[in-house]
Every structure is written in structure tokens, then in C-alpha cells.
């Protein structure tokens, strides 16, 4: 049974309030344990659910257990050992943040926040490799930078440390805020002759995971081969969610640098405006230790990010 324990606004003290009082005690937290279901978290399928259990340890501290299936859509289909895709860690953090809202008392209006910024740090030597059916992952999570208006959260940050067999192998920091707007920039007519790179060239497992293509002038643009990707583009959205933007940036950097997915030790992305699923321009620039990427839509910056690469 998937369960969660949390309170009405994540903690009992120390939050910022819209009345200008920054550190006054709040009412005692209401802690509830409710079934954690894939429908409750807004997921498309039961197979998408990565969080197995979730509990509050302190005012802003939580512990969780996740299960990463060997046959996750982002993972490679290998007969032997399988290395989990780094975005599974980011998706786990996103689901844990959703669980905070899901555990609020019945009748409470949910904040409807969405991730707008993400940072991933990977420890390659301790990164889990799965040879069986699934990998059990322990998570320590904290909530910070909580801002409320009229008692409702309008933004917050979650920081999660991931452990396997007691050893830390990665961390993820994700910031959530109200949607900047639902309007999607209008792009021109689709460019003819878009060429999708091979999956291996962008560090993807299958052709359906490729998130970009190269136009006639050699420029890279967002153009998912699977517009309804079950993890990155569930529901066929007109604009790219944060993790899809991060994956598009990762693929662009690997394609332009010629490095492999195994060289990635850090990822970050910040979305400042809606990114259309098709036609947004992706540019990369090399820097010491990796590359930066910039996503523009209708000639305006929509997202930025970076990929840190390990090399001997």
C-alpha cells in the first residue's frame, strides 16, 4: 500500500506569510495518512508511480521509499545490468513534491504548483545498476523557501537525497511555483526536412525518446518523435514540461559534444516562459566541465540550463 503523511502547509513554523510576519507560529499541523495512488498524483498509468511510501519526520523533513523498475520507459532494454536514467531521479522528486499536496485534508484547495527549476547531481561510482526487476531507493527530502498567500503555498523548494543500500548516489533540488501562463508562443509553419538524430547519438534508449531534430540550416529545434511520450510528454501537451526541457537540453549537449550518456554527472534547467513542444530553438555553448544550453521561443529566451560532463 502506498501511503503518505504530511500536513496542511508542509510545516508548522518559520514560513513566510503575506501579512509580513515572517516567523510567527502557525497552527499545529494536521497529519494525515492517506493512500497514495497514481490517479491522485495525476499520473497517466499505475506503472508511472515511483513512490512507494512517504512520511513526515519533522517540520520540513520527510522520508520516502521509491521503487525504480528495470523496465522503466526511459531505461535501456538490455539483457544484463541496466543503469537507470538520471531523469528517473528527477521524476521521483517531482512525485514526492506532489505527495505533499496530495496528503492535505479533504476539502482543502490544492496549490496546483508546477516545477520551474531543477538541479541534479550524480555520483557515478555509486549510481545503482539493476539486474533484477526493480531497485529500492531511499529518499531524504526537505522543504525550504516556502511562500504562502492567504495560507496557501505559492512557491517552495524541495531538496532530495537518494540512497541505495545506505549509500548516497545523487541529489535533486526542484523549485515549484504557480504556472507563469498557459499561453503557448505561436511558432511559424513547421520547417520542412527536419532530421531526427539516432537515439544513441543523443544518449536516448529508443527513437521514441528523441526530443529534438535538426533543421535545414543545421539548427536544433524541439521536435519529439513521440509527442505523447509516457514520461516526458504525458497527455500530449502543447508546451514542454520542465523535465522534457531538461531532457531536450541534455540530448542537445550530448549530440553537439559527441559525449555519451555515461559522462553526465550534473544537470540543471530553469524555465522562464512556455516552451512549445515543436519548433523552439536549442543552442549549446561549450564551457569548462560541460556545456550550457539556451531554449528560445518566438525569438525570446524560454529556458536555460547546463550539463556537467565527466572526462578523464
Secondary structure, DSSP 8 states (H G I E B T S, - for coil): --EEEE-TTS-SSS-B-TTS--S--------EEEE--TTTTT-SSGGG--EEEEEE-SSSEEEEEEEEETT-TTS---SS-EE--THHHHHHHHHHHHHHHHTS-TT------EEEEEEEEE-GGG--EESSSEEEEEEEEEEEEEEEETTEEEEEEEEEEEEETTEEEEEEEEEEE--S-S------S--TT-B---GGGGT-SSGGG--EEE-TTS-EEEE-SSTT-TTTSTT--SB--HHHHHHHHHHHHHHHH---GGGEEEEEEEE-S--BSEEEEEEEEEETTEEEEEEEETTEEEEEEEEEE---
